[in-house]
Every structure is written in C-alpha cells, then in structure tokens.
C-alpha cells in the first residue's frame, strides 16, 4: 500500500509547484477535506474557509474575484497562504485567530483569543436596521457583552446619528473593542465601558439594548469541538442551563430602557430552557433568512407587565 504524503510534504509541494490563487484555493480545500477541522466561526464549509484564508494571504479581503483567482502568485505569497492553511489544520484554531481578522456586517474587525469570533445572526438584523423588530430610529444603543465591539460598531454604522455604549466585564475584551472603535472611525459615537451586566452603567437608559451574552450550557460546553476551546470560556459558558447572564439581563433591563425601548438578546440553543422557565412571557423569537436561532426581542412594556413572574421564576 502506498504511503500517504505528510502534510508538511504536501505543503512543500504546493509552495514549489502551484501557480495561481485558484491553485492554492483548490489545494486548501483538499487539505481541509482530509482533516477533521470544524467549521463554525464565520464559515460552514471548506470552500468558504479556504477562500477567507487565501483572501487574507493576498491582502485582498472580500474583494477576491475571478481575475485575482486566476493570477499567478509569488513564492512568498504561496508560502504565506500554505502556512496559514497548515496552521488551521494542526492547531484547530479558528481562522480568525490565525489572521487576527474577522468580517461582521461587511466590516473588518481585529480579533484575538481574548474575544469571541464575531458570527452572531444579529448581524442580519443590523443590516436591516432592525426593521423587523422596531418601528423607530434609535438615538441611543447599548451593546451588552460587547466582546470585540462588533455589534456596537456595526450599529453605529447602521444608525449614523446614534450614540452607542459598548459594555463588557473583561478589560482585555474592551481593549480589543477600543482598538476596533478607533480603527473603524467611530470613536466620537461609540464608548467602551467596563460593566458587569448593567452594574457600571448607572441610571443610563437606551432606546435599544442588544446583547449576545454567554449562553452555552454545561453539557454543550463539554461537547464543543476543539476550535471553540480556543475562545475565552467567559464569553461562552453561562451556568448549567446557559441562562445565568440572561437571567440578570431580564431582571434589570427594563430600568435601562427608554419608554418605547426594546431589548434584543441571543440565547442560542438555551432558548429551550428559557421557554420552559417562562412560557407566559411573550418573547418574539426572530426568524433569520441566513440561518441562526435563539434570538428574541421584548419591549419595555412587555418586560414591565411580566416583571413579577420574571423576578420570581429566575
């Protein structure tokens, strides 16, 4: 039986023998198909994963097109791409941590292992200016558990007159958020704030509170592929049922919403636990065209009406 070439030998062949960006794209997909890597940090298939790494390797970003794919690469470009593909397979790190870059709502964000890789379906709502959820233009927005600042900054782009607070408990995450705020030119309207849920926000109220808090339950934490264990656990796990942070948000959000304010929270698979706990609370579970589940909206008026049951149950 013929012995299969090692990954290092295949990498050496690719650097020396391949020519175009298309060649490298195909080569990367072949290597990914031979591996056991998991897709779930912005892509869901080997072609998109390879495309993102080839784009990064050529410093092209999402502008990689047919003409560029057909172009010949220098040896240093081939080496840069091959090395990051090999690292993706061998380390099981999400691609965004290898490139320190992730796109969210078409904006490039700096990321490292102090923050989650941006991938929330809330991005679809932001692109729509939350038109399926609210019927007003918010002047003040809070991104609670901001991480890299991606939701806060994307909201600032979507609502050019709005003031946005980006709150997080992690100083390391806030440093990344602050870097992205300055890189993307919204430092006049987006402010990073150190806060354990609402504790650092005083009596501030917002027209819109958006949160992608930690929501993975203990069982799912243990079952997650290796890629997820490179992310900060403080940004993932939230108690036995994944709702520890969501409990705090639901108990306190009303006092931080303006009269017609709306709360939007992502709870992912933990929606099952939330519905079981609060079957009478009218959560509006949002449907997404591009995939994603477990995101609800609820108004201040609805929170006030059901606050007693929320407080007593949670």
C-alpha positions as CSV (number, residue, x, y, z in Angstrom):
1,X,0.0,0.0,0.0
2,X,1.4,3.4,-1.0
3,X,2.3,5.6,2.0
4,X,0.3,8.9,2.0
5,X,2.4,12.0,1.9
6,X,2.6,14.0,5.1
7,X,1.0,17.5,5.5
8,X,4.5,19.1,5.5
9,X,5.4,17.3,2.3
10,X,2.2,18.4,0.7
11,X,2.8,22.0,1.8
12,X,6.3,22.0,0.3
13,X,4.9,20.7,-3.0
14,X,2.2,23.4,-3.0
15,X,4.7,26.2,-2.4
16,X,7.1,25.0,-5.1
17,X,4.7,23.7,-7.8
18,X,1.4,25.5,-7.6
19,X,0.9,28.8,-9.5
20,X,-2.3,30.7,-9.2
21,X,-4.6,31.7,-6.4
22,X,-7.1,29.3,-7.7
23,X,-4.5,26.5,-7.4
24,X,-4.0,27.4,-3.7
25,X,-7.7,27.6,-3.1
26,X,-8.3,24.1,-4.5
27,X,-5.3,22.8,-2.6
28,X,-6.5,24.3,0.7
29,X,-10.0,22.7,0.2
30,X,-8.4,19.3,-0.5
31,X,-6.4,19.5,2.7
32,X,-9.4,20.6,4.7
33,X,-11.4,17.7,3.4
34,X,-8.7,15.3,4.5
35,X,-8.7,16.9,8.0
36,X,-11.1,16.8,11.0
37,X,-11.4,20.6,11.5
38,X,-14.7,22.1,12.4
39,X,-16.4,25.0,10.7
40,X,-18.4,27.3,12.8
41,X,-16.6,30.6,13.2
42,X,-18.0,32.5,10.2
43,X,-18.0,29.7,7.6
44,X,-19.7,26.4,7.4
45,X,-17.8,24.6,4.6
46,X,-14.2,24.1,3.4
47,X,-14.5,26.3,0.3
48,X,-15.5,29.4,2.3
49,X,-12.9,28.7,4.9
50,X,-10.2,28.3,2.2
51,X,-11.4,31.4,0.4
52,X,-11.1,33.5,3.6
53,X,-7.5,32.4,4.2
54,X,-6.4,32.9,0.5
55,X,-8.0,36.4,0.6
56,X,-6.1,37.2,3.8
57,X,-2.9,35.8,2.4
58,X,-3.1,38.1,-0.6
59,X,-4.2,41.2,1.5
60,X,-7.3,41.4,-0.8
61,X,-10.1,41.0,1.8
62,X,-13.5,40.1,0.4
63,X,-12.6,41.7,-2.9
64,X,-11.1,38.4,-4.1
65,X,-12.6,37.9,-7.6
66,X,-12.2,35.7,-10.7
67,X,-9.4,37.9,-12.1
68,X,-7.4,37.7,-8.9
69,X,-8.0,34.0,-8.5
70,X,-6.6,33.4,-12.0
71,X,-3.4,35.5,-11.2
72,X,-0.1,33.9,-10.6
73,X,1.3,34.2,-7.1
74,X,4.9,34.9,-5.9
75,X,6.6,32.2,-3.9
76,X,6.3,34.3,-0.7
77,X,2.5,34.7,-1.3
78,X,2.2,30.9,-1.8
79,X,4.2,30.3,1.4
80,X,2.1,32.7,3.4
81,X,-1.2,31.0,2.3
82,X,0.1,27.5,2.7
83,X,1.5,28.2,6.2
84,X,-1.8,29.5,7.5
85,X,-3.7,26.6,6.0
86,X,-1.4,24.2,7.7
87,X,-1.7,26.1,11.0
88,X,-5.5,25.9,10.7
89,X,-5.4,22.1,10.4
90,X,-2.6,21.5,13.0
91,X,-3.7,23.9,15.8
92,X,-7.5,23.7,15.3
93,X,-7.6,27.4,16.0
94,X,-10.4,29.3,14.2
95,X,-9.1,31.1,11.1
96,X,-9.8,34.5,12.6
97,X,-7.3,33.9,15.4
98,X,-4.6,32.9,12.9
99,X,-5.3,36.0,10.8
100,X,-6.4,38.4,13.6
101,X,-9.3,39.4,11.3
102,X,-13.0,38.7,11.1
103,X,-15.7,40.3,9.0
104,X,-19.0,41.2,10.6
105,X,-21.7,43.1,8.7
106,X,-19.1,43.7,6.0
107,X,-16.7,45.4,8.4
108,X,-13.2,44.1,9.2
109,X,-12.6,43.6,12.9
110,X,-9.3,42.8,14.7
111,X,-9.8,39.8,17.0
112,X,-7.6,37.6,19.1
113,X,-8.2,34.9,21.8
114,X,-9.4,37.5,24.3
115,X,-12.7,37.8,22.4
116,X,-15.2,35.5,20.6
117,X,-15.0,35.4,16.8
118,X,-17.9,37.6,15.5
119,X,-20.6,35.5,14.0
120,X,-23.9,36.4,15.6
121,X,-27.1,36.2,13.4
122,X,-27.8,39.6,15.0
123,X,-25.7,40.9,12.1
124,X,-28.6,40.3,9.7
125,X,-30.9,42.4,11.9
126,X,-28.3,45.2,11.9
127,X,-28.1,45.2,8.1
128,X,-31.9,45.6,8.1
129,X,-31.7,48.4,10.7
130,X,-33.8,46.1,13.0
131,X,-36.8,46.9,10.7
132,X,-38.5,43.6,11.6
133,X,-38.2,44.4,15.3
134,X,-38.6,48.2,15.8
135,X,-40.5,50.9,14.1
136,X,-38.4,53.8,15.2
137,X,-34.8,55.1,14.7
138,X,-32.9,54.7,18.0
139,X,-30.8,57.6,19.3
140,X,-29.1,55.5,22.0
141,X,-28.0,51.9,21.8
142,X,-26.3,49.6,24.3
143,X,-24.3,46.6,23.2
144,X,-24.1,44.5,26.3
145,X,-21.3,41.9,26.5
146,X,-19.7,43.6,23.5
147,X,-16.5,41.5,23.2
148,X,-14.7,42.7,20.1
149,X,-17.2,45.6,19.8
150,X,-18.6,44.2,16.5
151,X,-22.3,44.7,17.3
152,X,-21.8,48.2,18.8
153,X,-19.7,49.4,15.8
154,X,-22.0,47.8,13.2
155,X,-24.9,49.6,14.9
156,X,-23.1,52.9,14.8
157,X,-22.7,52.4,11.0
158,X,-26.3,51.4,10.6
159,X,-27.6,54.4,12.6
160,X,-25.2,57.3,11.9
161,X,-26.8,59.7,14.4
162,X,-27.0,57.2,17.3
163,X,-24.8,57.2,20.4
164,X,-23.6,53.7,21.3
165,X,-22.2,52.2,24.5
166,X,-20.2,49.0,24.3
167,X,-20.1,47.3,27.7
168,X,-18.2,44.2,28.9
169,X,-16.9,42.7,32.1
170,X,-13.5,41.9,30.5
171,X,-10.8,44.6,30.4
172,X,-9.0,42.5,27.8
173,X,-12.1,42.4,25.6
174,X,-12.7,46.1,26.0
175,X,-9.1,46.8,24.8
176,X,-9.9,44.9,21.6
177,X,-13.2,46.8,21.3
178,X,-11.5,50.1,21.8
179,X,-9.0,49.3,19.0
180,X,-11.8,48.4,16.6
181,X,-13.7,51.5,17.5
182,X,-10.7,53.6,16.5
183,X,-9.7,51.5,13.5
184,X,-13.3,51.9,12.1
185,X,-13.5,55.6,12.9
186,X,-16.5,55.7,15.3
187,X,-14.7,56.9,18.5
188,X,-16.9,60.0,18.5
189,X,-20.1,57.9,19.0
190,X,-19.1,54.5,20.5
191,X,-17.7,54.3,24.0
192,X,-16.3,51.1,25.6
193,X,-17.4,50.7,29.2
194,X,-16.3,48.3,31.9
195,X,-19.5,46.8,33.4
196,X,-20.7,43.5,34.9
197,X,-24.0,43.4,33.0
198,X,-25.6,46.8,34.0
199,X,-23.5,47.5,37.1
200,X,-21.3,50.1,35.5
201,X,-23.9,52.0,33.6
202,X,-25.6,54.0,36.4
203,X,-29.1,55.1,35.5
204,X,-28.4,55.4,31.8
205,X,-31.3,54.4,29.5
206,X,-31.3,53.3,25.9
207,X,-33.8,53.1,23.1
208,X,-32.3,49.7,22.1
209,X,-30.3,47.2,24.1
210,X,-28.7,44.4,22.1
211,X,-26.9,41.6,23.8
212,X,-25.1,38.4,22.7
213,X,-24.1,37.2,26.2
214,X,-22.6,33.9,27.1
215,X,-25.3,31.3,26.7
216,X,-23.7,27.8,26.4
217,X,-24.9,25.3,29.0
218,X,-22.5,22.9,30.8
219,X,-23.4,19.9,28.6
220,X,-22.8,21.8,25.4
221,X,-19.5,23.3,26.7
222,X,-18.2,19.7,27.2
223,X,-19.3,18.6,23.8
224,X,-17.9,21.5,21.7
225,X,-15.3,20.9,19.0
226,X,-11.7,21.8,19.8
227,X,-12.0,25.1,17.8
228,X,-14.4,26.5,20.4
229,X,-12.0,25.8,23.3
230,X,-9.6,28.4,21.9
231,X,-12.2,31.1,22.6
232,X,-12.5,32.6,26.1
233,X,-14.8,30.5,28.2
234,X,-16.1,33.6,30.0
235,X,-17.7,34.5,26.6
236,X,-19.3,31.1,26.1
237,X,-20.4,29.4,29.3
238,X,-23.3,30.7,31.5
239,X,-24.2,28.1,34.1
240,X,-25.9,24.7,34.0
241,X,-28.7,25.9,31.6
242,X,-26.8,28.6,29.8
243,X,-29.0,31.4,31.2
244,X,-27.1,32.9,34.1
245,X,-26.4,36.1,32.3
246,X,-29.7,36.2,30.6
247,X,-31.5,36.0,34.0
248,X,-29.6,39.1,35.1
249,X,-30.4,40.9,31.9
250,X,-34.1,40.2,32.0
251,X,-34.4,41.2,35.7
252,X,-32.6,44.5,35.2
253,X,-33.2,45.6,31.5
254,X,-36.4,47.5,32.0
255,X,-34.9,50.2,34.1
256,X,-32.3,50.8,31.4
257,X,-34.8,51.1,28.5
258,X,-36.5,54.3,27.5
259,X,-40.3,54.4,27.4
260,X,-40.6,52.7,24.0
261,X,-37.3,50.8,24.3
262,X,-36.7,47.3,23.0
263,X,-34.4,44.5,24.3
264,X,-32.8,42.0,21.9
265,X,-30.9,39.0,23.3
266,X,-29.3,36.0,21.7
267,X,-29.6,32.8,23.8
268,X,-28.9,30.2,21.1
269,X,-29.8,26.6,22.0
270,X,-30.7,27.7,25.5
271,X,-33.9,29.1,24.2
272,X,-35.4,25.7,25.1
273,X,-34.6,26.3,28.8
274,X,-35.9,29.9,28.7
275,X,-39.2,29.0,27.1
276,X,-39.7,26.2,29.6
277,X,-39.0,28.6,32.5
278,X,-41.1,31.5,31.2
279,X,-43.8,30.1,29.0
280,X,-46.2,33.0,29.6
281,X,-43.7,35.7,28.7
282,X,-44.2,36.9,25.1
283,X,-40.7,36.6,23.7
284,X,-40.6,37.4,20.0
285,X,-38.4,34.7,18.5
286,X,-36.8,36.2,15.4
287,X,-36.5,34.2,12.2
288,X,-33.4,34.7,10.0
289,X,-33.1,34.3,6.3
290,X,-29.4,33.3,6.5
291,X,-29.6,30.9,9.4
292,X,-29.4,31.3,13.1
293,X,-31.8,30.8,16.0
294,X,-32.4,31.7,19.6
295,X,-32.6,35.5,19.3
296,X,-35.6,37.2,21.0
297,X,-36.9,40.7,21.3
298,X,-39.1,42.1,24.0
299,X,-40.3,45.6,24.7
300,X,-40.0,47.6,27.9
301,X,-43.8,47.5,28.3
302,X,-43.8,43.7,28.0
303,X,-41.0,43.4,30.5
304,X,-42.9,45.6,33.0
305,X,-46.1,43.6,32.5
306,X,-44.3,40.3,33.2
307,X,-41.6,41.5,35.6
308,X,-43.1,39.9,38.7
309,X,-43.1,36.4,37.0
310,X,-39.6,37.0,35.6
311,X,-38.2,38.0,39.0
312,X,-39.9,35.2,40.9
313,X,-39.0,32.5,38.4
314,X,-35.5,33.5,37.5
